Amino acid sequence: MHPDKFRRLLAAALAVPLVALAALGLFFAVLLHYDARAHGELNQIDNVVTATEQMQDLIGTQEALARRHEIAGGAAQQSALAPLHTITRIRMAELQKMALGDPRADALLETLNDQYLLWMGWAQETLAGKTFGLTIAQNDARGWQQMSAIHKTLRELLNLEHARRERQAAAIARFKRHTIEAIALSALLLGLLLATLTRQSLTRVSRSYRKALDEQERISGELARSRQRLQTTLESIGEGVLCCDAEGRVTFVNATAAKLTGWSTAEAIGQAAQDVFVIVEESSRRPREHLWSAEAVHALLASWSGQSLLLGRDGSEYLVDHSASPLQGAERQFAGMVLVFRDVTDRLRTERALQTTEKLAVAGRLAASIAHEIHNPLDAIANLHYLIETEEDPQLQREHLKMAKQELARTIQITRTMLSLYRESEHPVPVIMSELTQGVLLLLERRALQQNITVEQSYEGHCRIEGFPAELRQVMTNVLVNAMDAAGQGGRIQVRIEDQSAEELRGSGVLIRVVDSGPGLSSDTGNRLFKPFFTTKGEAGTGLGLWVSLGIVQKHGGSIRIYNSCESSLPGACVEIYLPARVLQLGANRLVSEEVHSAAMV
């Protein structure tokens, strides 16, 4: 199970009791709210009762003052009654402002207010001596009747409020009893609900956890099997694999790497990578400089990639192609490097043998033409030598001698051009491609004449580069021979060489175009031209010419492509070769075995 899903299940299991407790808390809050509201109403009733009793006392006091007017005099009692009347009016107004909430109580309060005002009028008139023709007894009876009505109304109001208070108290008592019962029932139900839901949730969590453990065990088993398969694969492949950490310490070597480096796995682990994988340049045997910097990963990988001579710990030497790839950590930071290398000694020797075979094949194809080209000037020299011996005129002898020297110089030029196909320098040297191409055309001159092929030449600029002349002559020989074969009898070939200025994707150099008047390329042929042993000439071709030429051009850091020409006068194939002014990369090492040298000399 995914960790996020497991966390969601666990959160759901814990959320159920929390939600239930929150609901119970909300229920308790509602109960407390209603309890506080009920007690508020009870307190309000008590305030009304207290205010009513205070009103009853004030009215009783005023009644007593009104009855003493015979003893103290009306004026004195009237002055004492005035503030009590004011206080009574204030208390009456406060009592009326209290929201009694009972229509009967409100009606009694209105009646009380009217009765009090009526009695207060009687009291003030009596204290002022106004009886309106009534006797004292009749006037007192009138006041007594009014006061009795006030007291009756006060008693009814108090009885009504006391009854309300008893009902409210009884309601509060019932509410508390019901609240206790509801709390007990809610607790019981909540406990049962929590127990059931928690059990279900924990059961789901337990099952999910068990499933997650089983899944983890399965994944661990698959990882172990995958690791074993990977280990077996790495141990079985024919390429060496060396892994190191961010500090450049070896963490893994497979069997092939251990064999080529001469270090066993146990000995190599923990060693510095440059101490285990010791490489030098093949030609100069100069050690390769290894840059180890986790901050400059691209430079690090570039310094560990290429083709070099591997020096084994046991003294063995291997030509290896090697490349490096970075390892990334959890946060995509540099965590190390994987170095993959393969022994290419036999393959390079085979390729060089094929290249030498192609050279010999070219020489064989040119042998008849070269023999004819050498025979003609030698025959002319022999005839001129006879004329010189028989001629007595010194002037004619000098002319014959001059003609013999010219024929001899032509023979020397042909032989030098032929030998230059095999003589090679160890390092790039200045080459003028126009002169080199003219020398190749000199060797192919008789072949062009036999097939009546017209060769048009165009050279623009200095046409100077750095390279290996013998290999470049081999390329031009292959291209020109293919063009003559494609042009056929009476055909036409155009050779254009011009300086190429620097562009965005490549530097300055020389651009060579060889166009023939042949039938051009088919789509199937164009895709297979540079594959070894593919030929369109049947038994007459080896199928190695263009393959070798591609390797030589790439070795010089250039490019070669073949496409059908768009010119109406030359509708055949166009071979376009770009060679940089300086050799950008020596893609193939120049160490050739003694056996290959011997075969070339033969």
N, C-alpha and C positions, 0 to 999 in steps of 0.2 A: 504493500500500500504506500501511496505517496505520503510523505510527511505532512503536507498541507491538509490532506484529507483526514489523516489521523488527528491532527490538531483541531480540525473542525468538529469531529465526533466528540473529542474530549471537551471542547468548549460547549457543545450542545448538552452533554451530560451534566456539566456544571451549571449551565444556564437554567435548566428546569427547576432545581430547588431555589435558585436565586429569584426566578420569576414568581414561584409560589410564595416565597417569603415576602416579596414585594407586594403581592396581592393581599396577603394576610395583613401586612402593615397598613395598606390602604384601607382595608376593612376596619382595622382598629382605629385608624384616624377618623373614619366616618362615625364610628361609635362614640369616640371622644368628642367629636363635634356636636353630635346630638345631645350627649350628656351635658356638655357645657351650655348648650342652648336651653335645656330644661332647667338647669340650676339658675340660669339668668332670668328665666320667667319666674321662678320661685322667689328669687331675690327681689324682683320687681313687685311681686304681691306683698312681700314683707315690707317693702318701702311704702306701699300704699296703705297698709294697715297701720304702720307707725305714723305716717302723716295724718291719717284719719283720727287716731287716738290723740295726737297733738292738737288737731283741730277741735276735738271734743273738749280737751282741757281748756283751750283758749276761750271757747264759747261759754264753758262753765264759769270761768273767771269773770267774763263780761256780765254774765247773769247775776253773779254775786254782787258786782259793783253796782248794777242797776237797782238791786233790791235795797241798797244802803242809802238811797237818796234821802230818805226821811231823817236819817241820823246826821249824815255829813253835809247835806245840802246838795242841791242839784248841780250847781256850778262846779263844785269840786269833783263830783262823780263824772260829770261830762268831760272834764279835762283829763281824767284818768282813763276814761273809756276810749278816747280818741286814738292813742297809740296802739291799744290792743285791737281796735277795729282795723287799723292799717296793717298790723301784723296778720290779722285773720284774713284780710283780703289777699295779702301776698301768699299766705299758705294755701288759700283757696285756689289762687291762680296756679301755683306749683302743682297742686293735686290734680287740677284740670289738665295740666300739660302731660302728666303721666299717662301713657297709653295703657289704659286699663284693659282694653280689648273685650269688654263685656258690655253689651248695650244696656243691661239692667243697671250696672254700676254707673255707667255714664248718665243714665236718666236720674238715678238717685242723687248723683253729684250736682246735676242741674237743679233738682228740687231743693237740695240742701242750700245751694247758693241763693235761690229765690227766698226760701224761708228765713235765711240769715239776714238778708237785706230787709225783709219785712219786719223782722223783730228789731233790727238795728234802727229802723225808722220809729218804731214804737218807743224804744229806749231813749232816743234823742228827744222825742216830743215830750215824753214823761219827765225827763230831767230838765226840760225847758219849761215845765209847768203847764203844758198844753194837754188837756184831757178831753176837749171837744164835748163837754157837757156830761161826761161820764163821772160817776163817783170814783173814789180811790179804789174801792173794792172791785168795781166793774173794770176799771182800767188795769188793775193788777191781774184780774182774772184773764183779761185779754192778753197781757204779756205772757202770763203763765201758759196759756193755750198755745201761743206761738212757739215758746221755748220747748214745750212738750213735743210739738211736731218736729222741731229741730233734733231733739234727742232721739226721737223715734227713727227719723231718717238716718241719723248717725249709727244707731244700732243695726238697722237693716243693712247699711253699707258695710259695717264691720262684720256682720254675720255673713254677708255675701262674700267678702274677701277671705274670711276664715274658711268658708266652704271651698272657695277656689284654691286656697293654699293646701287644704287637706287633699283635694283631688290631684293637685300638681305633685304633692309629696308622694301620694300613692302611685302616680304615674312614673315618677322617678324611681321609686322602689321596684316597680314592675320592670322598668327599663333596665335597671341594674341586674335584676334577676335574669331577665332574658339575655342581657349582654353576657353574663357569666355562662349561661347555657350555650349561647352562640359561640363564645370563645372556645368552650370545651369541645363543642361539636366540630367547629372549624379546625381546631388543633388535631382532633381525631381524624377528620377527613383529610386534612393536609398531610398528616403523618402517613396515612395509608397511601395517598397519592404520591407523596415523595418517595416512599418505600418502593411503590410499584414502578414509577418512572425512573427512579435512580437505578433500580435493579435492571430494568430494560436498557437504560443508557449504558450502564456498566457492562451489561452483557454484550451490547453492540461494540463497545470500546474493547472489551476483552477479545471478542471475535476478530475485530479489525486488527488489534495488536498481534493476535496470533497469526492472522493472515499476513500481516506485515512481516512478522518474523519468518514465516514460511517463504514469503516472497524474497526476503533478504537472504535467506539460506539458498534459495534457488538462484538468485542473482550472484551470490558469492560462489556457488558451484559453477555457474556459467563463466564467471570471471576467472575462476581457477582453471577451468578447462580451456577458456580462450587464451589465458596466459600461457598454459602449457602448449597449446597449438602454436601460439606466436613464438614461444621459446623454441619449439621444435622446428618451426619454419625458418626462424633466424639462424638456427644451428645448421639447417640443411641447405640453405641457398648458397650459391657459389660466389656471392659478394660478401665482402667484409663489412661488418657493422660495428661501429664504436660509438658509445654514448658517453657523454660527460656532463657534469653539472655546471652551474653558473660560474663556479670558480675554475673550471677547466680540468677537474679531476675525473678520471675514467670511472664510470659506473657500470658499464657493460661492454663485453666483447664477445662476438660469436666465434664459432670454431674456425671459420675462414679467416677472420681477422687475426685470431691467435696464430694461425699457421703462417700468414704472410708477415706479421710483425715479429714473430718469434717469441712473443710473450704469452704465457699461459693466462687463463682467466683469473686465477687467484693472485698471480703476480701483478697483473695489469690494474686490477681494481684499486683505486685510490691514488694511482700514479698520475702525473701531469700528462695531458694528452700529447704534447709535443715531444715528450720523452718516449712514448710508446709508438706513436705514428711519426717516424722520422723520414722526411722526404727531402730530396735535393733536385735541382734542375738536371735534366738528363744530359745535356750537352756539356755544361760547365761544371756540373757536380757541386754547384754552389747551394748551400742550404736555403730552403725556402723560409722566408720570414713569416712567422705566425703572430698575428695581432690578436690578443685576447682582451676584449673590453666589452663588458655587458652594456655599456652606454652606446657603443657604436656597433650594433649588431650587423648591419649591412657590410661594413668593412671587415668584421670578423668572419662572416660567411664567405666573402670574396677571397680572403687570404687562405681559406681552407678548401678552395675549389680549384679544379684544373687538372692537369696531367703532369705527373712527376715520377721520379725514380724513388721507390720505397726501399729503404735500407733496413733489412731485418736484423733482429738482435743477434741472430746466429751467423751474420755475415752474408746472407742471401740478398739478392737484389731483384726487384720486380718493377716493370713499368705498369703504373696504375692510373686509372681515371678515378678521380675522387670529387665528391660534392658534399656540401654541408647544408643542413636545414635546422632552424631554431626550434627549441622546445619552449612552450609557454606554460606559465603557472595558472593558478586559479583566477588571478586578476589580470591575465594576459601580459604579465611581466616576463622578462627573459629568464628561463629556468635552466638553460643548458643547450646542448647541440647534439645532433645525430650526424655522424660522419659515415658515409657509404663509399666504399672503394672496391674496385675490381681489377684483377690481373689482366692486362691487355697485351702482355709481351708477345704471346703467340699470334694474336690477331694482328698486331702491328707488323710483325715479321711477315705474316701472310700477305697483308696489304702491300707491303714494300716489295715483296716478291712479285705480286701481280703488277705493280707499277713498273718494276724492272722488265717483266715479261712484255708489258705494253710497249716499253721503250724498244725492246728487241724486235717486237712486231713492227713498229714504225720503221725501224732501221731496215728490216727485211723488205717492207713494202717500197722503201726508197732505194734499195740496193741496186736494182736494175737501172733506175734513172741516174743514180750517182755514178755507177760504172760507165754509163754512156757519157755523162757529163765530163768524167775524168778522161775517158778514152779519146774524145774528140780533141781536146787541147794537147794531149800527149802525142797523138798522131800528127797534129800540126807541128809540134816541136820537132818530131823526128824528121819531117819533110823539110822544115826550115834548116835543121842541122845539116842535112844533105846539101841543100842549096848553098849554105855558108861554106861548106868544104869545097864545093865545085866552082863557086863564084870567085872570080879574080878581081872584080871591081870592089874596092873598099867601101864605096858609098852604098852599093847594094848589100854588101855584107853587114854593114851597120843597120840598114833597114830590116834585113832578115833577123838580125840579132834582137832588135827592138820588138819585132813581132813575136819572137820566141819568148822574150821576157813577159809580154802581156799574156800569152797563153799560160805560161808558168804561174803568173800571179793569179789567174783565174782558177787554176788547179789548186793552188794553196788556199784560196778563199773557200772553195768547195770543201776541201778536207777539214779546214778549221771549223766551218759551220757544222759539219758532220760530227766532229769530235766534241763540239760544244753541247751536243745533246746529252753528253754523259759527264762532262767535267762540271763540277759544282763547287761553289764556295761554301764555307761553313756559316757565313753570316750574310745578311742582305747586302747587296752592292748596287750602285747606280746602274739603271738599265734604261736605254732609250728604246721604247717599244717600236718606233718606226723603223729603226735600223734592225732590230731583232726580227721584225716581221719580213723585212726585205730579204734578210738572210734565209729565212724559212722558204720564202717564195723562190729564191734562187735554187734551192734543192728540189722544189716541185716544178721548176720551169719546164723540164722535158715532158713531165706528165701532162701539164697544161697544154703544151704544144701538140702532143699526141691526140688529146681529146678536143683540140681546137677550141679551148676555153679561153675567153677573154677575161683578164683580171684587171680591174680598175682599182687604183690606189689613190687614197686621199689622206693627207696628214696635215693636221692643223695644230700649231703650237710646238712646244719642246717635246712633249710626249715622254717626259722623264719621270721615272718612279724608282723606288728601292725594292729589290726583290732578288729571287734566285733565277738567274738567266736560263739555266738548263731546263728547269721545270716550266718556265714560261714559254720556252721554245717548244716544249712538248705539247703544251696547251694549244699554241697557235698551229702546230703541225696537225694535231687531231682535228681542230676546227676547219682548217683549210682543206684537208683531205676529205672530210665529210662534205664540205661545200662542193668540191669538185665532183665527188660521186653523185651528189644530188643534182647538180647542174647538168651532168651528162654531156654527150657529144654536142659540140657547138654551143655550149651554154655560156653563161656570163656570171662573173662573181665581182662583187664590189666590197672593197676593204676600206673602212673609214676609221681613223684613229684621231682623237682630238683630246685636248686638255679639258678636264672637268672641274669647274669651280665648286667650292664648298656649298653644301645645301644643309637643310635642317637636320636630316637624318644621316648624312654621311659627309665626310670631309672631301678635300680636293684630291684629284687623282687623274686617271686616264680612262676614257670610255672608248671601247673597241666594238665596232659593229661589222659583222661579216654576213652579207646578204647574197643568196644565190637565186638563180632563175628556175629552180626545180619546181616540183609539184607541191611543196610545202608539207606540213605535218597533219596527220589525222589526230582526232581527239584521243584515241587510245594510245597512239605512239607518243604523243606529247607528255602523257602522264608517266611513261616508263623509261624515258630517255636516259635518266641519270642512275638507273638501277644497274648493278654489275651483271655482266654476261647477257644483257639485252642488246640485240643487234637487229638491224633491218637488212643486213648485207648477206645473210645466210652463212655459208662456209667461209666467205671472204673476210668476215669480221670477227673480232674477239669479244665484243661487247664490253670492253673495259675502257675505251678511249674517253668517253664523256664522264664516266664515273671517276676516273683518275683526274681528269681536268677539273671536275667539281671540287675534289679534295685539294688540289693545288691552289685553285682560286680562293677557296675558303681559308686555306692556310695563310694566304697573303692578306686576309681580312677583306676580300672583295666578294663579288656576287656574279653569278652567271645565270642567264635565262634565255630560253629559246621560244620563239613565237613566229607565227606566219606574218610575212611582210605585207604592208598595205600599199606598197608601190606597184603600179600597174606594169612597169617595165621589169621589175624584179619581184614576181609574186611568190617566190619560194620562202624558205625558212630564213629567219634573221637570228643570229647568235649575238647577244649583247653581253659584253663582259666589262665590269667595272673593277678597276684595281686602284687602291688608295696610293697616295704619294709615298706613304711610309707603311711598312708592314705593321699592322695593328696587333696581330696575335699570331704567334707561331703555334698553330693548332696541332701540328704533328711534329714530334721530335725527330731529330735528324741522325740519330744513331742507327747505322745499318750494319748488320752482321757481316762477318767475313765471308760467309757463304754467298750472300747476295752480291757483295763486291766481286767475288770471284766469277759469279755467273755474268755480271755486267761486263767484266773485262773480257770474258770469252766472246 
